[in-house]
Amino acid sequence: MNDTVINIGIYLTYILIGAAVLGILIFSVSNIAKNPKAAKSALIGIGGLVVIFGLTYAISTGADATLYSSDDEVVTEGMSRLVGMGLFSFYVLGGLTILSILYVEVTRLFK
C-alpha cells in the first residue's frame, strides 16, 4: 500500500476527530447557555473529579521513578506521580462506584 494513501487517511481522521470535538464543545456551551440550572449538576461532578485528581496527585509520591528507568528510557518523578495519580484515581472511583451500587441495592431492599 502506498504511504501517501495512509497519510491522507490519518490526516482525514485527525480532521474528523477535530470536527467532532468542536461540535461537542459548541453544543455543550449552547446547552449550558440555554439551561444553566441543569449545568449546575454537571459542574458539581466535574468539580468532584478535579478534587479527586488533586487529592490523588498529592498522595502519589513518585519515589519509584528510579526503579523503572533504564538506559533507553528515563522515567522522571513527575511521570511517576502522574501514573500514581491515575492508579489511585482509578481505585477511588472504582470504590465509589461499588459503594454507590451497594447503596442503591440496600435502599431498594428496604422499600
DRENVO-295896 format. One record per residue (C-alpha): residue number from 1; x, y, z. Coordinates in steps of 0.1 Angstrom, whole numbers, always signed. Last residue first. Layout:
! residues N
{pt NUM,{X,Y,Z}}
...
This chain:
! residues 111
{pt 111,{-386,-1,+501}}
{pt 110,{-360,-18,+523}}
{pt 109,{-342,-38,+497}}
{pt 108,{-342,-9,+472}}
{pt 107,{-322,+11,+498}}
{pt 106,{-297,-18,+500}}
{pt 105,{-294,-21,+462}}
{pt 104,{-288,+16,+457}}
{pt 103,{-262,+18,+485}}
{pt 102,{-244,-13,+472}}
{pt 101,{-242,+2,+437}}
{pt 100,{-229,+35,+452}}
{pt 99,{-203,+17,+472}}
{pt 98,{-191,-2,+441}}
{pt 97,{-188,+30,+421}}
{pt 96,{-170,+48,+450}}
{pt 95,{-145,+20,+451}}
{pt 94,{-139,+22,+414}}
{pt 93,{-135,+60,+416}}
{pt 92,{-110,+57,+444}}
{pt 91,{-90,+28,+428}}
{pt 90,{-90,+45,+394}}
{pt 89,{-79,+78,+410}}
{pt 88,{-51,+60,+428}}
{pt 87,{-39,+45,+396}}
{pt 86,{-41,+77,+376}}
{pt 85,{-24,+97,+404}}
{pt 84,{+4,+70,+406}}
{pt 83,{+9,+74,+368}}
{pt 82,{+11,+111,+372}}
{pt 81,{+35,+109,+401}}
{pt 80,{+58,+85,+381}}
{pt 79,{+58,+110,+352}}
{pt 78,{+67,+138,+376}}
{pt 77,{+94,+118,+392}}
{pt 76,{+110,+111,+358}}
{pt 75,{+111,+79,+339}}
{pt 74,{+141,+78,+316}}
{pt 73,{+141,+55,+286}}
{pt 72,{+169,+37,+268}}
{pt 71,{+194,+33,+297}}
{pt 70,{+166,+22,+320}}
{pt 69,{+143,+39,+345}}
{pt 68,{+116,+18,+362}}
{pt 67,{+131,+17,+397}}
{pt 66,{+143,+53,+395}}
{pt 65,{+107,+66,+393}}
{pt 64,{+97,+47,+424}}
{pt 63,{+96,+78,+446}}
{pt 62,{+68,+94,+425}}
{pt 61,{+50,+102,+457}}
{pt 60,{+13,+99,+450}}
{pt 59,{-7,+114,+479}}
{pt 58,{-10,+149,+464}}
{pt 57,{-19,+136,+429}}
{pt 56,{-46,+115,+445}}
{pt 55,{-60,+146,+462}}
{pt 54,{-59,+167,+431}}
{pt 53,{-75,+141,+409}}
{pt 52,{-103,+135,+435}}
{pt 51,{-109,+173,+438}}
{pt 50,{-109,+177,+400}}
{pt 49,{-134,+148,+397}}
{pt 48,{-156,+164,+423}}
{pt 47,{-155,+197,+404}}
{pt 46,{-165,+180,+372}}
{pt 45,{-195,+164,+390}}
{pt 44,{-205,+197,+406}}
{pt 43,{-202,+213,+371}}
{pt 42,{-225,+187,+357}}
{pt 41,{-250,+192,+385}}
{pt 40,{-250,+230,+379}}
{pt 39,{-253,+227,+341}}
{pt 38,{-290,+218,+345}}
{pt 37,{-296,+251,+362}}
{pt 36,{-278,+269,+334}}
{pt 35,{-303,+258,+307}}
{pt 34,{-299,+277,+274}}
{pt 33,{-263,+288,+280}}
{pt 32,{-253,+254,+292}}
{pt 31,{-269,+238,+261}}
{pt 30,{-250,+263,+239}}
{pt 29,{-217,+255,+256}}
{pt 28,{-223,+218,+252}}
{pt 27,{-233,+221,+216}}
{pt 26,{-202,+241,+206}}
{pt 25,{-179,+219,+226}}
{pt 24,{-193,+187,+211}}
{pt 23,{-191,+201,+176}}
{pt 22,{-155,+211,+181}}
{pt 21,{-146,+177,+194}}
{pt 20,{-163,+160,+164}}
{pt 19,{-147,+184,+139}}
{pt 18,{-113,+177,+154}}
{pt 17,{-119,+140,+153}}
{pt 16,{-129,+143,+116}}
{pt 15,{-98,+164,+108}}
{pt 14,{-75,+140,+125}}
{pt 13,{-91,+111,+107}}
{pt 12,{-86,+129,+74}}
{pt 11,{-49,+134,+82}}
{pt 10,{-45,+97,+90}}
{pt 9,{-63,+86,+58}}
{pt 8,{-42,+110,+37}}
{pt 7,{-11,+96,+53}}
{pt 6,{-21,+61,+45}}
{pt 5,{-28,+69,+9}}
{pt 4,{+6,+87,+6}}
{pt 3,{+24,+57,+21}}
{pt 2,{+12,+35,-8}}
{pt 1,{+0,+0,+0}}
